[in-house]
Amino acid sequence: MHHASIRSADIHRAIAFYEQLGFTVCERFTTGYTLACWMEGLGGRIELIQIPQPKPPADAFADEHYVGYYHLSFDITEVTSDLPSWLKNIKENFTEASRNQPELIQPLKVLLEPTQQQIGDFIYEVAFIADADSLPLEFIRNLTKN
């Protein structure tokens, strides 16, 4: 996959959010009517697009009847040996960043604390957070030894 595209109410807040997760801007451009960029990190690439006059997003995480794209998922098996500790560090980083730049960064909103989940023959640690526009992001770590 080349990238996943995310529409944002404020591209500067979205960039600051994803930078806290370790993404870096690799290209800035316009889509003809608005600001956009590609960011790379956690083994993937995302595209952020600023939306003029944005409407609030649907609550894909809490609305059990929601239909459509649900979330992005980042496999951090190679990044950390412990999802709860990783999330704790990320939360602390967001808290500190929100003190230093409250206009750009808010404290991290955790939608689902780390939990174990069996999917097929594999056991995963799974956690969900909300991005700068309240869109759900999943972080997954494979606990099964291959």
N, C-alpha and C positions, 0 to 999 in steps of 0.2 A: 504494500500500500504506500502511496506517495505521501499523503497527509490526511488528517481529519480537520475539518473546518468548523470553527466556532464563531458565532456571531456574538458581539459584545456591545453592551451599552456604553462602555468607556474603554477604549483600547489601551489607554495608558494604565488604568487600574488592572486590566487583564494581563498586560505584559508584566507588571510588577508582581502580580500573583504567581504567574508561571515561572518567573525568575526565582522566586522563593523555593520552588520545587526543583530547581536546577536547570531549567530551560534557558537557552540563550537565543536572542534574535539573530537569525542568519540572513534575512532579507526583509527590507521594508519596501512597500510599493502601494499604489492605489488601485482600486478595482474599477476605476472610471468615475466613481462618485464618492468614494470614501477611503479612509486609511485602512491599510492591511499590513500584515507581516507574517513571515514564517518563523517559527521557533523550533529548535531541536533540543531534545533532552529525553532522558529515561528510555532511550532506545527507539524514539519515534519523532515525528514531525507534526506540528499542529499549525494551522493557519488561523490567525485572529483577524476578524473583520469588524470595524466600527460600524454600528447601525445608527444612522440619524433618526431621531424621534423613536427610540425603542419602546416596545411594549414589554411588560413583565413576562418572563418565560413561564411556561407550564411547569408545574411541580412534578417532574417525571419520577422522582424518588418516592414521594409520599402518595401520589394518586395511583391507586391500584388499577384504575380504568384507563390510564394514559396509554395511548398508542403512538408509536414513533421511535425515533432514536432515543435510547435510554441513557447510556453513559459511555465514556471512554474508560478503558481499563489498561493499567500500566503494570507489567510484570516486573517486580523489583526483587526477584529471587537472587539475581546476581549483584544487587545493590546493597542488600542488608541481610544479616542472618537472623533478624528479629523484627517483625513488623510492628509490634507494640512500641518498642524502643525507637524505631525509625519515626513513627507517627508522633511520639512524645517530643522528639527533637524538632520535627517540622512545626508542631504547635508552638514550641518555645521560640523558634525562629520567627514565626508569624507574629507572636505577641510582641517580641522586641521590635520587629519592623513596623508594627502598627503604632508603637510608641514614637518611633522616629519619623514616620511618614503617615500620619493618620488620614491624610487626604487621598493617599494611594492604596494603602493596605489596611485591611481589617483583621482582627483576630480570626484564626482558622475556625470554620464551622465543620464539625465532625458529624456526619450523618449516620455512620455505623462504626462503632469502636471495633478494633480487630477481633475477629471471631474465626473459628475453624469451620470449613465447609468441605464436604466430600463431593467431588464432581467426577463421576465415573470411578476409575481406580485410584484417583489422586486425592490427596488431602491438601487443602490450601488454607493459608491465613488470608483473610479478606477484610478490607476496611473501605469505607466511603467517606469522602469529604465533598464540600460544595466549593466551586470555584468563585471567582469574583462576581459572576452573574447568577450565582446559586445553581449552577448546573452540576449534576453529580459526576464525580470522578472516583473510579475504583482503583485500589492498589491491592495487588494480589501477589502472594509468595508461595511457591510450591514447597510443601513440607515433605513430599514423597521423594525418597532417594531412587534415582534411576540407575 
